[in-house]
Amino acid sequence: MIKPLIFVFISGFGSLVCFAQSVPDPILLKQEKISSPGWDYFIDKVIDDRAQGQSFANIWYAGEGLKARSYPIDIAGGSGNALREFLQGGLPRNTAGTAINIRILECKIRETNQDNTVSGQILLKLQFELQKNWGVQPLTTYSTSLKYARSIQRPDRIEPALRTMLGNSLKFIQEWVKKESATNIVLARSVKLSFTDYQKQDPDTVYYQKSRPLNFNDFRAKVPQNSRYHAAIFPSFGYDMIQNFNNGIIQVQIDLKVYMVKSASWALQFIKNPYSLNHEQRHFDLVKVIAERFKKKLASEQLSPDNYEGIINFEYLEFYRQMNQIQEKYDEETGHGTNRIMQDVWNRRIDRDLKEL
């Protein structure tokens, strides 16, 4: 198809001289659906990030009886809109799937002419991305070119070549996702938590075990001078996180460590009796209670592959603060073990919590 371009000249004798020059129509890019078995993603956004100021295509054309020349042309409706519609609509748009964005880095057509034969090249460069909560996660880049030859009178032969190239880019991302989804952690679909309790003992640390209560040999620190307390224990909890990725699932094992440090714990000789030891043991038991609540809270979370590490760390800090608060409350209400009635209340409360957890 061609459309007339009218040139008007004014002659030296005051009369108008008009003639028509034929120019090629914009490229009419047709939509095309790409076969997509098992495709549970969809193309969400197409971002036009091409260099500004460049023409989409410079093509050679010669109308009947007219001299061949190069024309700048675009896709009908504008190349930005047309490319976006094609790339968004070429694959099923199931928004229940995972969204992928496409960033157009380059898409242009350039031609050269010799006699009546035109040699053309289409250059295409796309970046595929995932939109995460924290920003953009690049997936992969598709960069290719396609060469073609045509008659100088047939610019309509350009569109099939362009459509083929764009369709191939959508087939490429399908195959890339299919290949990478089982082993590439950025394509993780879910997070699965599991828990273990670290119990291996070492010379300076007691890791919590129900079958291994504390004894006063675990209190090895030097007694500080002028302390107003008769004993001190340093219990705490932490965790190691072991991560594996398998078949689209991030498997996270939380190895929970409830421990007391021998070299930071001490006791005066005259209070080394079963009652005082029980008071210190209950400090240790309270840390176990908080650690189990931490596990329970994590197990109830709907963790996303985008932010699961941040949530785990946030909850750990929250329960760590709770641990310190409840230790202070325990000592305050029991008078550091001197109030035997309140000590018995706390003993029963801690036993109940341990049983429930």
C-alpha positions as CSV (number, residue, x, y, z in Angstrom):
1,M,0.0,0.0,0.0
2,I,1.1,3.5,-0.7
3,K,-0.1,7.0,0.2
4,P,0.5,10.2,-1.7
5,L,2.7,13.0,-0.4
6,I,1.9,16.3,-2.2
7,F,4.7,18.7,-2.9
8,V,3.7,22.3,-4.0
9,F,6.0,24.7,-5.8
10,I,5.4,28.2,-6.8
11,S,6.8,29.0,-10.3
12,G,8.4,32.3,-11.2
13,F,5.3,33.2,-13.2
14,G,3.0,33.0,-10.2
15,S,1.3,29.7,-11.1
16,L,1.2,26.6,-9.0
17,V,2.9,23.4,-10.1
18,C,1.8,20.2,-8.2
19,F,2.9,16.6,-8.4
20,A,2.5,13.6,-6.2
21,Q,5.4,11.5,-4.7
22,S,4.4,8.0,-3.4
23,V,5.7,7.0,0.1
24,P,5.3,3.7,1.9
25,D,2.6,3.2,4.5
26,P,3.5,2.6,8.2
27,I,4.1,-1.1,9.0
28,L,0.9,-2.8,10.0
29,L,2.0,-5.2,12.7
30,K,-0.4,-8.1,13.1
31,Q,-1.1,-9.8,16.4
32,E,-0.1,-13.4,16.8
33,K,-0.8,-15.9,19.6
34,I,2.1,-18.1,20.6
35,S,1.5,-21.7,21.7
36,S,2.0,-21.9,25.5
37,P,1.5,-25.4,27.1
38,G,2.2,-25.3,30.8
39,W,2.8,-21.5,30.8
40,D,1.8,-20.2,34.3
41,Y,3.4,-16.8,33.9
42,F,2.1,-13.7,32.1
43,I,3.6,-10.6,30.5
44,D,2.5,-7.7,32.7
45,K,4.4,-4.6,31.7
46,V,6.3,-3.7,28.6
47,I,8.7,-0.8,29.2
48,D,10.0,1.1,26.2
49,D,13.6,1.9,27.1
50,R,14.9,2.5,23.6
51,A,17.3,5.4,22.8
52,Q,15.3,8.6,22.2
53,G,15.4,10.4,18.9
54,Q,15.9,7.3,16.6
55,S,13.6,6.4,13.8
56,F,12.1,3.0,14.1
57,A,12.8,2.1,10.5
58,N,14.6,3.5,7.5
59,I,13.4,1.7,4.5
60,W,14.1,1.9,0.8
61,Y,11.2,2.3,-1.6
62,A,10.7,3.2,-5.2
63,G,7.2,3.9,-6.5
64,E,6.3,3.4,-10.2
65,G,8.5,5.7,-12.3
66,L,10.1,7.3,-9.2
67,K,13.7,7.2,-8.1
68,A,14.5,4.9,-5.2
69,R,15.1,6.6,-1.9
70,S,15.2,5.9,1.9
71,Y,12.2,6.8,4.1
72,P,11.8,6.9,7.9
73,I,8.7,5.1,8.8
74,D,7.1,3.7,12.0
75,I,4.6,1.0,12.9
76,A,1.0,2.0,12.6
77,G,-0.2,3.5,15.9
78,G,3.4,4.1,17.0
79,S,6.1,1.5,17.5
80,G,5.9,1.8,21.3
81,N,2.2,1.0,21.5
82,A,2.3,-1.6,18.8
83,L,5.3,-3.5,20.3
84,R,3.6,-3.4,23.7
85,E,0.3,-4.8,22.4
86,F,2.1,-7.6,20.6
87,L,4.3,-8.6,23.5
88,Q,1.6,-8.4,26.1
89,G,-1.0,-10.2,23.9
90,G,1.2,-12.9,22.4
91,L,1.0,-15.2,25.4
92,P,-2.0,-16.0,27.7
93,R,-2.6,-13.3,30.3
94,N,-3.5,-15.4,33.3
95,T,-3.0,-12.8,36.1
96,A,-3.2,-15.6,38.7
97,G,0.3,-16.6,37.5
98,T,3.6,-14.9,38.0
99,A,4.1,-11.5,36.3
100,I,7.1,-10.9,34.0
101,N,8.0,-7.5,32.6
102,I,9.7,-6.9,29.3
103,R,12.1,-4.0,28.9
104,I,12.7,-3.0,25.2
105,L,16.3,-1.9,25.0
106,E,16.5,-1.9,21.2
107,C,14.2,-2.5,18.3
108,K,14.9,-1.0,14.9
109,I,15.1,-1.7,11.2
110,R,17.8,-0.6,8.8
111,E,18.1,-1.2,5.1
112,T,20.5,-0.8,2.2
113,N,19.7,-0.8,-1.5
114,Q,21.4,-2.1,-4.6
115,D,19.6,-1.8,-7.9
116,N,16.1,-3.1,-7.2
117,T,17.1,-5.4,-4.3
118,V,16.9,-4.2,-0.7
119,S,18.9,-5.9,2.1
120,G,17.4,-5.3,5.6
121,Q,18.2,-6.1,9.2
122,I,16.0,-6.1,12.2
123,L,17.8,-5.6,15.5
124,L,16.0,-6.6,18.8
125,K,17.2,-6.5,22.4
126,L,14.8,-7.2,25.3
127,Q,15.4,-7.7,29.0
128,F,13.0,-9.9,30.9
129,E,12.4,-9.0,34.6
130,L,10.4,-9.9,37.7
131,Q,8.9,-7.1,39.8
132,K,9.8,-7.8,43.4
133,N,8.8,-6.0,46.6
134,W,12.2,-4.5,46.8
135,G,12.6,-3.6,43.1
136,V,13.4,-5.2,39.7
137,Q,15.0,-8.6,39.4
138,P,16.5,-9.1,36.0
139,L,16.0,-12.6,34.6
140,T,17.7,-12.8,31.2
141,T,18.3,-10.8,28.1
142,Y,17.3,-11.7,24.5
143,S,19.4,-10.1,21.9
144,T,19.2,-11.1,18.2
145,S,19.1,-9.8,14.7
146,L,17.3,-11.0,11.5
147,K,18.4,-10.3,7.9
148,Y,16.1,-10.3,5.0
149,A,16.0,-9.4,1.3
150,R,13.1,-8.0,-0.7
151,S,12.2,-6.2,-3.8
152,I,12.3,-2.4,-3.5
153,Q,8.7,-2.2,-4.5
154,R,7.6,-4.6,-1.7
155,P,7.9,-3.0,1.8
156,D,5.0,-5.2,2.9
157,R,7.5,-8.0,3.2
158,I,9.0,-6.4,6.3
159,E,6.1,-7.1,8.6
160,P,6.3,-10.9,8.6
161,A,10.0,-10.8,9.4
162,L,9.3,-8.4,12.4
163,R,6.4,-10.5,13.6
164,T,8.6,-13.7,13.5
165,M,11.3,-12.0,15.5
166,L,9.0,-10.8,18.2
167,G,7.2,-14.1,18.4
168,N,10.6,-15.8,18.8
169,S,11.3,-13.6,21.8
170,L,8.2,-14.9,23.5
171,K,9.0,-18.5,22.7
172,F,12.5,-17.8,24.1
173,I,11.2,-16.6,27.5
174,Q,8.9,-19.6,27.7
175,E,11.7,-22.0,27.1
176,W,14.1,-20.1,29.5
177,V,11.5,-20.3,32.3
178,K,10.9,-23.9,31.7
179,K,14.6,-24.7,31.8
180,E,15.4,-22.5,34.8
181,S,12.4,-22.9,37.1
182,A,13.7,-26.0,38.8
183,T,17.2,-24.7,39.6
184,N,17.1,-20.9,39.5
185,I,16.2,-19.5,42.9
186,V,14.9,-16.2,41.5
187,L,12.0,-18.1,40.0
188,A,11.0,-19.6,43.4
189,R,7.3,-20.0,43.8
190,S,7.0,-20.7,47.5
191,V,8.9,-21.2,50.8
192,K,8.7,-24.3,53.0
193,L,10.0,-24.1,56.6
194,S,11.2,-26.9,58.8
195,F,12.8,-26.8,62.2
196,T,15.4,-28.7,64.2
197,D,16.8,-28.2,67.7
198,Y,20.5,-27.9,68.0
199,Q,21.7,-30.1,70.9
200,K,25.3,-30.9,70.3
201,Q,27.2,-29.9,73.4
202,D,30.6,-28.1,73.6
203,P,32.9,-27.3,76.5
204,D,31.6,-23.7,77.1
205,T,27.9,-24.1,76.0
206,V,24.9,-26.1,77.2
207,Y,22.3,-26.5,74.5
208,Y,18.9,-27.0,75.9
209,Q,17.7,-30.6,76.3
210,K,14.9,-31.8,78.5
211,S,17.0,-34.8,79.5
212,R,20.0,-32.6,80.4
213,P,19.1,-30.2,83.2
214,L,21.6,-27.7,84.5
215,N,24.0,-28.3,87.4
216,F,26.2,-26.0,89.3
217,N,29.3,-27.2,87.4
218,D,27.8,-25.3,84.4
219,F,28.4,-22.0,86.3
220,R,32.1,-21.4,85.7
221,A,32.5,-17.6,85.6
222,K,34.4,-15.9,88.3
223,V,32.1,-14.3,90.9
224,P,32.2,-10.5,90.5
225,Q,33.1,-8.4,93.5
226,N,30.4,-6.4,95.2
227,S,27.5,-8.0,93.3
228,R,24.2,-7.7,95.0
229,Y,23.1,-11.1,93.5
230,H,24.0,-14.6,94.6
231,A,24.0,-16.1,91.1
232,A,23.7,-15.2,87.5
233,I,23.0,-17.2,84.3
234,F,23.5,-16.2,80.7
235,P,20.8,-18.0,78.6
236,S,19.8,-17.0,75.1
237,F,18.7,-18.3,71.8
238,G,19.6,-17.9,68.1
239,Y,19.3,-19.9,64.9
240,D,21.2,-21.1,61.9
241,M,19.3,-21.0,58.6
242,I,20.1,-23.7,56.0
243,Q,18.5,-23.1,52.5
244,N,18.1,-25.3,49.5
245,F,16.1,-24.8,46.3
246,N,14.3,-27.7,44.7
247,N,11.6,-27.7,42.0
248,G,10.5,-24.1,42.6
249,I,10.4,-24.3,46.4
250,I,12.9,-22.7,48.7
251,Q,13.3,-25.2,51.5
252,V,14.5,-23.4,54.7
253,Q,15.6,-25.3,57.7
254,I,15.8,-23.3,61.0
255,D,18.2,-24.9,63.3
256,L,17.2,-23.4,66.6
257,K,19.8,-22.9,69.4
258,V,18.6,-22.5,72.9
259,Y,21.7,-22.3,75.1
260,M,23.5,-21.0,78.2
261,V,27.1,-19.9,78.3
262,K,29.1,-21.5,81.1
263,S,31.9,-18.9,81.1
264,A,29.3,-16.1,81.6
265,S,27.3,-17.8,84.4
266,W,28.3,-17.9,88.1
267,A,27.0,-18.8,91.5
268,L,28.1,-18.2,95.1
269,Q,29.1,-21.3,97.0
270,F,26.6,-21.0,99.8
271,I,23.5,-20.9,97.5
272,K,24.4,-24.1,95.6
273,N,21.4,-26.0,96.5
274,P,18.4,-27.6,94.6
275,Y,16.1,-24.7,95.2
276,S,18.5,-22.1,93.9
277,L,19.5,-24.3,91.0
278,N,15.8,-24.6,90.1
279,H,15.5,-20.8,89.9
280,E,18.4,-20.7,87.5
281,Q,17.0,-23.6,85.5
282,R,13.7,-21.7,85.1
283,H,15.6,-18.9,83.4
284,F,16.8,-21.4,80.9
285,D,13.3,-22.9,80.6
286,L,11.8,-19.5,79.8
287,V,14.2,-19.1,76.9
288,K,13.0,-22.4,75.6
289,V,9.4,-21.2,75.9
290,I,10.1,-18.1,73.9
291,A,12.1,-20.0,71.3
292,E,9.2,-22.4,70.8
293,R,6.8,-19.4,70.4
294,F,9.2,-18.0,67.8
295,K,9.0,-21.3,65.9
296,K,5.2,-21.4,66.1
297,K,4.9,-17.8,64.8
298,L,7.1,-18.5,61.8
299,A,5.2,-21.7,61.0
300,S,2.0,-19.6,60.8
301,E,3.5,-17.0,58.4
302,Q,2.7,-17.0,54.7
303,L,6.3,-16.5,53.7
304,S,7.1,-15.1,50.2
305,P,10.3,-15.9,48.3
306,D,10.7,-12.1,48.0
307,N,11.0,-11.3,51.7
308,Y,11.1,-14.5,53.8
309,E,14.6,-13.8,55.2
310,G,13.5,-10.3,56.4
311,I,10.4,-11.7,58.1
312,I,12.4,-14.4,59.9
313,N,14.9,-11.9,61.1
314,F,12.2,-9.4,62.2
315,E,10.4,-12.1,64.2
316,Y,13.6,-13.2,65.8
317,L,14.3,-9.7,67.0
318,E,10.7,-9.4,68.3
319,F,10.9,-12.6,70.3
320,Y,14.4,-11.8,71.5
321,R,13.0,-8.7,73.1
322,Q,10.2,-10.7,74.6
323,M,12.8,-13.1,76.1
324,N,14.5,-10.2,77.9
325,Q,11.2,-8.8,79.1
326,I,10.0,-12.0,80.5
327,Q,13.3,-12.7,82.2
328,E,13.1,-9.4,84.0
329,K,9.5,-10.0,85.0
330,Y,10.4,-13.4,86.3
331,D,13.2,-12.1,88.5
332,E,11.0,-9.1,89.7
333,E,8.0,-11.2,90.7
334,T,10.1,-14.0,92.4
335,G,12.5,-11.5,94.0
336,H,15.3,-13.4,92.2
337,G,14.1,-16.6,93.8
338,T,13.7,-15.3,97.4
339,N,9.8,-15.2,97.1
340,R,9.1,-18.9,97.4
341,I,5.3,-18.5,96.8
342,M,5.8,-16.6,93.6
343,Q,8.6,-19.0,92.6
344,D,6.1,-21.9,92.9
345,V,3.6,-19.9,90.7
346,W,6.2,-19.4,88.0
347,N,7.4,-23.0,88.2
348,R,3.8,-24.2,87.5
349,R,3.3,-21.6,84.7
350,I,6.6,-22.6,83.0
351,D,5.8,-26.3,83.2
352,R,2.4,-25.7,81.7
353,D,3.9,-23.6,78.8
354,L,6.6,-26.2,78.1
355,K,4.0,-28.9,78.0
356,E,1.7,-26.9,75.6
357,L,4.6,-26.0,73.3
